[in-house]
Amino acid sequence: MATFERSDTYNKVIDIIAEKISVDKAIITPQSTFATLGADSLDMVEVIMKLEEVFSIEIKDEDVEKMATINDLVEYVQKLRTK
């Protein structure tokens, strides 16, 4: 089984968020929220769809609603990648 480093997951997630909501990735921190980054619900859907495509995972809508910060999202994706 392949090993997925958390830093790799974090960097890819940040790249996707920056691209999909058109923000400079330098302003994205683990404590950032989608609201503070100016993302709306459509942006969120696009980010989630891209994450699912890139990482070959399925992210449940109810789980997305529980994620408060970018770090929460990274941890969730990392957990699915290393299952």
N, C-alpha and C positions, 0 to 999 in steps of 0.2 A: 504494500500500500504506500502511496506517495505521502511524503511529509509536507504539510502546508504550514509555513511559518506565519505567525500572527502578523508580523511586520509586512509580509507580502500581501496578506488579506487586507490589512489596513490601507496600504498604498493603493491597491486596486480599487477598493471601495471609495477612497477619497477622489481618485481620478474620475470615476464614474459619476459621483455626486457633482464634482466641479463641472464636468462636461454637460450633464443633463440639466443643471439649474443655472448654468452660465455664471459661475462665481470663480474667483481666483482660489486655487486650492490652498494657497498660503494662509487664507483666512479661516480655513476649516480646521477646527481642533476637536479632540475627542469629546469635549464638553459642549460643542456646538449642538444646537437643535435645528431641525429643518425650518422651524419658524424664524429663528434668528438669521438663518441664511437666506430667508425670503422665498422659501419653497412653498408652493401651494399643493393642493391634493393631486392635481394632474402631474406636477413635477415628481411627486412621491411615487405615483404609479409608474412613471417612466424610469425612475431610479430602480425600483423594485424589479421591473421587467428586465432591465439590463443586467442587474445583479444575478437574476435567475439564469439568464442566457450565458453570461461570462463564467459563472461558477457551477453551472449545471446543477442547480438546487431548486427547491420549491419553497417559497416564503409565504406563510399563511397570513391572510389579511388581519386576523385577530392578533397575531403576534406583532405585526407592524404597529398596530395601535398601542401596544405596550411599550414601544421603544421611545424613550425620551431624548436620548442623545445619539450622536454619531457613534460613540463608543458602544452603546447598546446594540446598534446595527452591526458593527464590526464583530462584536462578540458572538452575535447570533449567526452571522455568516460563517465565522471561523468554526463554530460548533457543528454546523451542517457540513462543512468541508471535511472535517476530521472524523465524521461519524463512521 
